[in-house]
Amino acid sequence: MAVLGRGLAIERAQEAALDGIAMAADRGLARLLAATALRWLPELDALIDSATDKPLPDDARARHVLRIALAGWLRLATPPHAAIATALPLVEGGPRRLVHGVLGALSRRGAELPAAPRLPAPFDVRWATDWGPQVAEAASRLLADEPATDLSLRDPAETERWADALGGTSLLPGHVRVARKGGLTEWPGFAEGAWWVQDLAASLPVRLLGAKAGDRVLDVCAAPGGKTLQLAAMGCAVTALDVAEPRLAMVAENLERTGLAAEIVTADALRWEPEAPFDHILLDAPCSATGIFRRHPDVLHLKGARDLAPLTLLQAALLRKAATWLKPGGTLVYATCSLDPREGERIAERVIAGLPRWPFEAAGLPLGLVPTADGFVRTMPGMMAADGGMDGFFIARLRKL
């Protein structure tokens, strides 16, 4: 209700919604039920509407309860009688008979969901138009289930060790992909700070920056801090800059847990000025975040009608500003976790037209990635599908001559 009705991201919504639920397993299940309902929303609504005389309002409590019950039954293997028993108390004093009747009717006829959900509008049309129907179909398949969890390691030399300890697989040095579920804090290596959660695609901007130990590196818009941790683990002298102090607190917590060090600066990047230029700069700019839909299906329900103009103006301004802080010969990587070319290719084309560009070389790219004709890197739904896929990212690299 908070995501669809009030436009809150699921992470923010769950803070209040799960208050008072003590057991970690129960909290995890509640979040999984909500996320699963969001992944399959059009299909769940079609089933509900097929079992009612007239459609329920989109924001009706009964519709929300039915979505949750069906998500548990049809996707999470909750027995139908258990789904009904746990759904009815949620409409206490309301249309209990209607909810019971809909779930009973769908159970008797053996209701099923298709192999993959439909992308919510307008992404079904937009992504097919921007990238082709195959990419949109791949995105639908990736939306169906919670993906495995990607971890970045503090010490890449211990990749094999942590892959074995966590029962995972590694796709790159310093990376482990883990299918296991449950509380992260209980996984081997968490307490000792051996790793942090970071999607494989999100680790690429740092891998492609070209920084080395001892270099002064600025991480602009650093929170929640995965890239700052990568740079610190490489031995760089990192400055983590972000305007959001609460989110920078998360960066500080992770630095402390992993035993890594970085200078943390709370400031508006458009008004801040460094004391000296940097060897390298990483700008993972604020964006619509539609590329992370595999792990955060709520973005497809929050971003559809959003006006991108304010964001693209901010992205362009941040890129222009950051370029002025770079040493001659230094590199700047601009990245967004968006599948909208207006936040990636169009920004790069417009802003860096007057700046030297250092095209990506195909031979130096990991994971078999191939640069675009314009010399950018774009990760898409469908890439690495056999290994579980990865988020959608745009990456451009600039060099100051």
Secondary structure as UniProt FT lines:
FT   HELIX           2..6
FT   HELIX           10..17
FT   TURN            18..20
FT   HELIX           24..39
FT   HELIX           41..50
FT   TURN            58..59
FT   HELIX           61..75
FT   HELIX           80..87
FT   HELIX           88..91
FT   TURN            92..93
FT   HELIX           96..108
FT   TURN            109..110
FT   TURN            121..122
FT   HELIX           123..131
FT   HELIX           133..143
FT   STRAND          149..153
FT   HELIX           156..158
FT   HELIX           159..166
FT   TURN            173..174
FT   STRAND          175..178
FT   HELIX           184..186
FT   TURN            188..193
FT   STRAND          195..197
FT   HELIX           201..203
FT   HELIX           204..207
FT   TURN            208..209
FT   TURN            213..214
FT   STRAND          216..220
FT   TURN            223..224
FT   HELIX           226..233
FT   TURN            234..235
FT   STRAND          237..242
FT   HELIX           245..258
FT   STRAND          263..266
FT   TURN            269..271
FT   STRAND          278..284
FT   HELIX           290..292
FT   TURN            293..295
FT   TURN            297..298
FT   HELIX           299..302
FT   TURN            304..305
FT   HELIX           309..323
FT   TURN            324..325
FT   STRAND          326..336
FT   HELIX           341..343
FT   HELIX           345..351
FT   HELIX           352..354
FT   HELIX           362..364
FT   HELIX           366..368
FT   TURN            373..374
FT   STRAND          377..379
FT   TURN            381..384
FT   HELIX           385..387
FT   STRAND          393..399
//
